[in-house]
Amino acid sequence: MKFSFPMAFTATVLAWSVLEYGDQMNAAKQLDPALDALRWITDFLIAAHPSDNVFYIQVGDPDLDHNCWERPETMTEKRPLTQINPKSPGSDIAAEAAAAMAAASMVFKTSDTTYSDSLLQHAQKLFTFADTYRGISSETYPKLQKYYNSTGYVDELLWAASWLYHATGDQTYLSYVTVENGKAYADWGRPTWFSWDDKLPGTQVLLSRVNFFGSKKISNAENGGLKMYRDTAEAVICGLLPDSPSATGSRTSGGLVWISGWNSIQHGTNSGFLASVYSDYMLTSQTAAVQCSGKYFSPTDIRNFAISQANYILGDNPMKLSYLVGYGSSYPQQVHHRGASIPADAKTGCKGFEYLHSSSPNPNVAMGALVGGPFQNDSFVDSRDNAVQTESSTYNSGTLVGLLAGLVTTSSVASSFT
């Protein structure tokens, strides 16, 4: 299956990671692989946007695909296409793709101007499409509710407009997220969990960047909106810090933020990434502390939370298991992944389920995959049939790149992307 929604989110957060921490990636000799991965996604998103108001959101039939266990390189089944358009809207997916291409346009701005310009044009057209023809993709196509069920689209509209503001400097986009729609859409003052479905926490941190570093062109009304985003970003951060009066109780005894059973590790990864970014904004702007219900926390305190999530993922947990495949001495051997589980020379057709149900380790290592993660009691069952815990996803990896790159050094970030 190709699901454009989570893949576009992967591109957005990977681009954000490069924009914030490209220097650290370069020092670790990982910048070029990150750029290659990003461009692989944005090439697909460009191809999926053949005209202004058409975007392909899915390749394949999820029911048929899930009834097959075979290597994707050899599959020959039909791959029907699903598109959104003015009569069949999907503002959530169109806006996420706009965010991805706007963010990526800044990544490629100096290295490939033509490609960067093309990405930005696609982003602007997709945002206009998403904003004009409104609807949730999973209501347009109810089958999606079984897989990536979007719970709304206004968060993606704000997220996309925020990225377009950074990419263009066009005040229209800033006004859109602050004066025009902030009060109605942003849910100011109520922290939530950053994920492929909920972009509000990411938007709050991203727009905090504008509030931290400022611009002479911003009106008082826009600054008022930006302060509300930053205040809400701080509420998000306060909820993450274990010693904060408003700390969430939703974490494992080993210290991982834990919100839901399926792909539980995404929330620790995403939260750690936002914490790393926010602590660096504070360092760069010489902001001494955030206040959480009367208690003060420094950038170091926030960074230490990010480190705790990264360390848990990499093996500092009660299972002594690295959830990053290929890293450390002990990591999952039965990743729920067709290509990893089937020998390269096997001729399975659609019915290679013996490899799904096999108790043997995968013959191919899905190097760098981040699996779903532990249950709330810190336990993990390494079984390919246990997709809740052993399935990997690209969007986990997108924020993990940023989290790890942000922890390479204690350096501050660029005050402007453009």
C-alpha positions as CSV (number, residue, x, y, z in Angstrom):
1,M,0.0,0.0,0.0
2,K,0.9,3.6,-0.6
3,F,-1.0,5.9,1.8
4,S,-0.2,9.5,0.9
5,F,-1.3,10.9,4.3
6,P,1.3,9.3,6.6
7,M,3.9,9.5,3.9
8,A,3.4,13.2,3.5
9,F,3.7,13.7,7.2
10,T,6.9,11.7,7.1
11,A,8.3,14.2,4.5
12,T,7.2,17.2,6.5
13,V,8.9,16.2,9.8
14,L,12.0,14.9,7.9
15,A,12.3,18.2,6.1
16,W,11.8,20.1,9.5
17,S,14.5,17.9,10.9
18,V,16.9,18.8,8.1
19,L,16.1,22.5,8.4
20,E,16.8,22.5,12.2
21,Y,19.6,20.1,12.4
22,G,21.1,19.7,8.9
23,D,24.6,20.7,10.2
24,Q,24.5,17.9,12.8
25,M,23.3,15.4,10.2
26,N,26.2,16.5,8.0
27,A,28.7,16.1,10.8
28,A,27.4,12.5,11.3
29,K,27.6,11.9,7.5
30,Q,23.8,11.4,7.4
31,L,22.7,14.6,5.6
32,D,22.9,13.1,2.1
33,P,20.9,10.0,3.0
34,A,18.2,12.2,4.6
35,L,18.0,14.4,1.5
36,D,17.7,11.3,-0.7
37,A,14.9,9.9,1.5
38,L,13.1,13.2,1.4
39,R,13.4,13.6,-2.3
40,W,12.1,10.1,-2.9
41,I,8.9,11.1,-1.1
42,T,8.5,14.5,-2.7
43,D,9.0,13.1,-6.1
44,F,6.0,10.8,-5.4
45,L,3.9,13.7,-4.1
46,I,4.6,15.7,-7.2
47,A,3.6,12.8,-9.4
48,A,0.4,12.4,-7.2
49,H,-0.6,16.0,-8.0
50,P,-1.2,16.0,-11.8
51,S,-3.5,19.1,-11.8
52,D,-4.4,21.9,-9.4
53,N,-7.4,20.2,-7.8
54,V,-6.5,16.5,-8.1
55,F,-4.3,14.6,-5.7
56,Y,-3.9,10.8,-5.5
57,I,-4.1,9.7,-1.9
58,Q,-3.7,6.0,-2.2
59,V,-2.2,3.3,-4.4
60,G,-3.6,-0.2,-4.0
61,D,-6.7,-1.6,-2.3
62,P,-5.9,-2.0,1.5
63,D,-8.3,-4.9,1.9
64,L,-6.7,-6.8,-1.0
65,D,-3.2,-5.9,0.0
66,H,-3.6,-7.0,3.6
67,N,-4.8,-10.4,2.3
68,C,-1.4,-10.8,0.6
69,W,2.0,-11.6,2.2
70,E,4.6,-11.2,-0.5
71,R,7.6,-9.1,-1.4
72,P,6.6,-5.7,-2.8
73,E,9.3,-6.0,-5.4
74,T,7.5,-9.0,-7.0
75,M,3.8,-8.3,-6.5
76,T,1.7,-8.3,-9.6
77,E,-1.8,-7.7,-8.2
78,K,-3.9,-4.7,-9.3
79,R,-3.1,-1.4,-7.7
80,P,-6.2,0.8,-8.1
81,L,-5.7,4.5,-7.5
82,T,-7.8,6.7,-5.2
83,Q,-8.0,10.5,-5.7
84,I,-9.4,13.5,-4.0
85,N,-10.9,16.3,-6.1
86,P,-13.5,19.1,-5.7
87,K,-16.4,16.5,-5.7
88,S,-14.5,14.1,-3.5
89,P,-12.6,16.3,-1.1
90,G,-9.8,15.5,1.4
91,S,-8.5,18.7,2.9
92,D,-6.5,16.8,5.5
93,I,-4.4,15.0,3.0
94,A,-4.1,17.8,0.5
95,A,-3.0,20.2,3.2
96,E,-0.4,17.7,4.7
97,A,1.0,17.3,1.2
98,A,1.2,21.1,0.9
99,A,3.0,21.3,4.2
100,A,5.5,18.6,3.1
101,M,6.3,20.3,-0.2
102,A,6.5,23.8,1.4
103,A,9.0,22.5,4.0
104,A,11.0,20.5,1.5
105,S,11.2,23.5,-0.9
106,M,13.3,25.2,1.8
107,V,15.5,22.2,2.2
108,F,16.3,22.2,-1.6
109,K,16.4,25.9,-2.0
110,T,20.1,26.3,-2.4
111,S,21.0,22.9,-3.9
112,D,18.3,22.7,-6.6
113,T,16.4,26.0,-7.2
114,T,14.3,24.6,-10.0
115,Y,13.1,21.7,-7.9
116,S,12.5,23.9,-4.9
117,D,10.4,26.3,-7.0
118,S,8.4,23.4,-8.3
119,L,7.7,22.1,-4.8
120,L,6.6,25.5,-3.6
121,Q,4.2,25.9,-6.5
122,H,2.6,22.5,-5.8
123,A,2.4,23.4,-2.1
124,Q,0.6,26.6,-2.8
125,K,-1.9,25.0,-5.2
126,L,-2.6,22.1,-2.9
127,F,-3.2,24.5,0.0
128,T,-5.7,26.5,-2.0
129,F,-7.4,23.2,-3.1
130,A,-7.5,22.0,0.5
131,D,-8.9,25.3,1.8
132,T,-11.4,25.8,-1.0
133,Y,-12.9,22.3,-1.3
134,R,-13.3,21.2,2.3
135,G,-13.8,17.7,3.6
136,I,-12.2,14.9,5.5
137,S,-10.7,12.1,3.3
138,S,-12.0,9.3,5.6
139,E,-15.5,10.6,5.3
140,T,-15.2,10.9,1.5
141,Y,-13.7,7.4,1.5
142,P,-15.0,5.5,4.6
143,K,-12.7,2.5,3.9
144,L,-9.8,4.7,5.1
145,Q,-11.3,4.7,8.6
146,K,-9.9,1.2,9.1
147,Y,-6.4,2.3,8.3
148,Y,-5.5,6.0,8.7
149,N,-8.6,7.6,10.0
150,S,-8.2,11.4,10.1
151,T,-10.2,13.0,12.8
152,G,-10.2,16.5,11.2
153,Y,-8.6,18.8,8.7
154,V,-8.3,22.2,10.4
155,D,-5.1,21.2,12.1
156,E,-3.6,20.4,8.7
157,L,-4.8,23.7,7.2
158,L,-3.0,25.6,10.0
159,W,0.1,23.4,9.7
160,A,0.3,23.9,5.9
161,A,-0.2,27.6,6.1
162,S,2.5,27.9,8.8
163,W,5.0,26.1,6.5
164,L,4.0,28.2,3.6
165,Y,4.6,31.3,5.7
166,H,8.1,30.1,6.5
167,A,8.7,29.2,2.8
168,T,7.4,32.4,1.2
169,G,7.4,35.1,3.9
170,D,4.0,36.0,2.6
171,Q,2.0,37.7,5.4
172,T,-1.2,36.3,4.0
173,Y,-0.4,32.9,5.5
174,L,0.6,34.3,8.8
175,S,-2.7,36.2,9.0
176,Y,-4.5,33.0,8.1
177,V,-3.1,31.1,11.1
178,T,-3.4,34.0,13.6
179,V,-6.0,36.6,13.0
180,E,-8.3,34.8,10.6
181,N,-8.5,31.2,11.9
182,G,-6.4,30.9,15.1
183,K,-9.2,31.3,17.5
184,A,-11.5,29.0,15.6
185,Y,-9.1,26.3,14.7
186,A,-6.0,26.2,16.9
187,D,-7.6,25.1,20.2
188,W,-5.3,27.5,22.1
189,G,-4.6,26.5,25.6
190,R,-5.3,22.8,25.2
191,P,-2.2,20.7,24.7
192,T,-2.6,17.5,22.6
193,W,-0.3,14.8,21.1
194,F,1.7,15.4,17.9
195,S,1.1,12.6,15.4
196,W,0.3,11.8,11.7
197,D,-3.3,12.7,12.6
198,D,-2.9,15.7,15.0
199,K,-0.6,18.5,13.7
200,L,-1.6,21.1,16.3
201,P,1.4,20.6,18.7
202,G,3.8,20.7,15.8
203,T,2.1,23.9,14.5
204,Q,2.4,25.5,18.0
205,V,6.1,24.8,18.2
206,L,6.8,25.9,14.6
207,L,4.9,29.2,15.1
208,S,6.7,29.6,18.5
209,R,9.8,29.9,16.3
210,V,8.4,33.1,14.8
211,N,7.4,34.4,18.2
212,F,10.9,33.7,19.6
213,F,12.8,35.3,16.7
214,G,10.4,37.9,15.5
215,S,9.8,40.0,12.4
216,K,9.3,43.7,11.9
217,K,6.5,43.1,9.5
218,I,4.2,41.3,12.0
219,S,1.2,43.3,13.2
220,N,0.1,43.5,16.9
221,A,-2.9,41.2,16.1
222,E,-0.7,38.6,14.5
223,N,1.8,38.8,17.4
224,G,-1.1,38.2,19.8
225,G,-2.0,35.0,17.9
226,L,1.6,33.9,17.8
227,K,1.8,34.4,21.6
228,M,-1.2,32.1,22.0
229,Y,0.5,29.4,19.9
230,R,3.7,29.8,22.0
231,D,1.7,29.6,25.3
232,T,0.1,26.4,24.0
233,A,3.4,25.0,22.9
234,E,4.7,25.6,26.5
235,A,1.6,23.8,27.8
236,V,2.6,20.8,25.6
237,I,6.2,21.0,27.0
238,C,5.0,21.2,30.6
239,G,2.9,18.1,30.0
240,L,6.0,16.2,28.9
241,L,8.4,17.0,31.7
242,P,8.1,14.4,34.4
243,D,8.7,16.8,37.3
244,S,6.2,19.4,36.1
245,P,3.0,20.0,38.1
246,S,1.0,19.4,34.9
247,A,3.0,16.3,33.8
248,T,1.1,13.6,32.0
249,G,0.6,10.4,33.9
250,S,0.5,8.6,30.5
251,R,4.0,7.0,30.5
252,T,5.5,3.7,31.3
253,S,7.4,3.0,34.5
254,G,10.5,3.1,32.4
255,G,9.8,6.7,31.4
256,L,8.5,6.5,27.8
257,V,5.5,8.7,27.0
258,W,2.8,6.2,26.2
259,I,-0.6,7.2,24.9
260,S,-2.0,4.3,22.9
261,G,-1.2,0.6,22.4
262,W,-0.9,0.6,18.6
263,N,2.5,2.0,17.6
264,S,3.0,3.3,21.0
265,I,6.6,4.5,20.4
266,Q,5.5,7.3,18.0
267,H,4.5,9.5,20.9
268,G,7.8,9.3,22.7
269,T,9.6,9.9,19.5
270,N,7.4,12.9,18.4
271,S,7.4,14.4,21.9
272,G,11.1,14.1,22.2
273,F,11.6,15.8,18.9
274,L,9.4,18.7,19.8
275,A,11.1,19.0,23.2
276,S,14.6,19.1,21.5
277,V,13.5,21.8,19.0
278,Y,11.8,23.9,21.7
279,S,14.8,23.7,24.1
280,D,17.0,24.9,21.2
281,Y,14.7,27.8,20.4
282,M,15.1,28.8,24.1
283,L,18.8,28.5,24.0
284,T,19.1,30.6,20.7
285,S,16.8,33.3,22.0
286,Q,18.4,33.2,25.5
287,T,15.1,32.4,27.1
288,A,16.0,31.2,30.7
289,A,13.0,29.0,31.5
290,V,9.4,28.0,30.9
291,Q,6.9,28.2,33.7
292,C,4.7,25.2,34.5
293,S,2.1,26.0,37.1
294,G,4.5,28.1,39.1
295,K,7.6,25.8,38.6
296,Y,10.4,26.8,36.3
297,F,12.2,24.5,33.8
298,S,15.4,25.4,31.9
299,P,16.3,24.4,28.3
300,T,18.5,21.7,29.8
301,D,15.5,20.2,31.7
302,I,13.6,20.1,28.4
303,R,16.5,18.6,26.6
304,N,17.0,16.0,29.3
305,F,13.4,14.8,28.6
306,A,14.2,14.5,24.9
307,I,17.4,12.5,25.8
308,S,15.3,10.2,28.1
309,Q,13.0,9.3,25.2
310,A,15.9,8.7,22.8
311,N,17.7,6.6,25.3
312,Y,14.6,4.5,26.0
313,I,14.1,3.8,22.3
314,L,17.8,2.8,21.9
315,G,17.8,0.3,24.7
316,D,17.7,2.0,28.1
317,N,14.5,0.4,29.1
318,P,13.3,-2.5,31.3
319,M,13.5,-4.9,28.3
320,K,17.1,-3.8,27.5
321,L,15.9,-3.9,23.9
322,S,16.7,-1.4,21.1
323,Y,13.5,-0.6,19.3
324,L,15.6,0.7,16.4
325,V,16.3,-2.3,14.2
326,G,20.0,-2.9,13.6
327,Y,21.1,-0.7,16.5
328,G,22.7,-2.2,19.6
329,S,23.2,-5.9,20.6
330,S,19.5,-6.7,21.0
331,Y,16.7,-5.5,18.8
332,P,13.5,-7.0,17.3
333,Q,14.2,-10.0,15.0
334,Q,10.6,-10.5,13.7
335,V,9.7,-7.1,12.3
336,H,6.2,-7.2,10.8
337,H,7.5,-6.3,7.3
338,R,6.9,-8.3,4.1
339,G,10.2,-7.6,2.4
340,A,12.2,-8.3,5.6
341,S,10.4,-11.6,6.4
342,I,10.5,-13.3,2.9
343,P,13.8,-14.6,1.4
344,A,14.8,-12.7,-1.7
345,D,14.7,-15.9,-3.8
346,A,11.3,-17.1,-2.6
347,K,8.5,-17.5,-5.1
348,T,5.4,-16.9,-2.9
349,G,2.8,-15.1,-5.1
350,C,0.2,-13.6,-2.9
351,K,0.2,-16.4,-0.3
352,G,3.5,-16.3,1.5
353,F,1.9,-16.5,4.9
354,E,4.2,-19.2,6.1
355,Y,6.8,-16.4,6.4
356,L,4.4,-14.2,8.3
357,H,3.7,-17.0,10.8
358,S,7.2,-18.4,11.0
359,S,9.0,-18.3,14.4
360,S,12.4,-17.8,12.7
361,P,14.1,-14.4,12.6
362,N,13.6,-12.3,9.5
363,P,16.1,-13.4,6.8
364,N,16.6,-9.7,5.8
365,V,17.2,-7.0,8.4
366,A,15.0,-3.9,8.0
367,M,18.0,-1.8,9.0
368,G,16.9,1.5,10.6
369,A,13.2,0.6,11.0
370,L,11.6,1.8,14.2
371,V,9.0,-0.7,15.4
372,G,5.8,-0.1,17.2
373,G,7.2,-0.3,20.7
374,P,6.2,-1.5,24.2
375,F,3.0,-2.0,26.0
376,Q,2.3,0.3,28.9
377,N,4.0,-2.1,31.3
378,D,7.2,-1.8,29.3
379,S,6.8,-5.4,27.9
380,F,7.4,-6.3,24.2
381,V,6.5,-9.5,22.4
382,D,8.8,-10.0,19.4
383,S,6.5,-11.8,17.0
384,R,5.7,-11.0,13.4
385,D,2.1,-11.7,14.1
386,N,2.0,-9.0,16.7
387,A,1.7,-6.1,14.3
388,V,0.6,-3.8,17.2
389,Q,4.2,-3.9,18.5
390,T,6.4,-5.1,15.6
391,E,5.2,-3.2,12.6
392,S,7.5,-0.3,11.6
393,S,6.4,2.9,10.0
394,T,8.1,5.8,8.0
395,Y,6.5,8.5,10.2
396,N,8.2,7.1,13.3
397,S,11.5,7.4,11.5
398,G,10.9,11.0,10.3
399,T,10.8,12.5,13.8
400,L,13.4,10.0,15.1
401,V,15.9,11.5,12.6
402,G,15.2,15.0,14.0
403,L,15.3,13.8,17.7
404,L,18.7,12.0,17.3
405,A,20.2,14.8,15.1
406,G,19.1,17.4,17.6
407,L,21.0,15.5,20.4
408,V,24.3,15.2,18.5
409,T,25.5,18.5,20.0
410,T,24.1,21.1,22.3
411,S,24.1,23.7,19.6
412,S,21.5,26.4,19.0
413,V,19.5,26.5,15.7
414,A,19.3,29.0,12.9
415,S,17.0,31.8,13.8
416,S,15.6,31.9,10.2
417,F,14.9,29.1,7.7
418,T,15.0,31.5,4.7
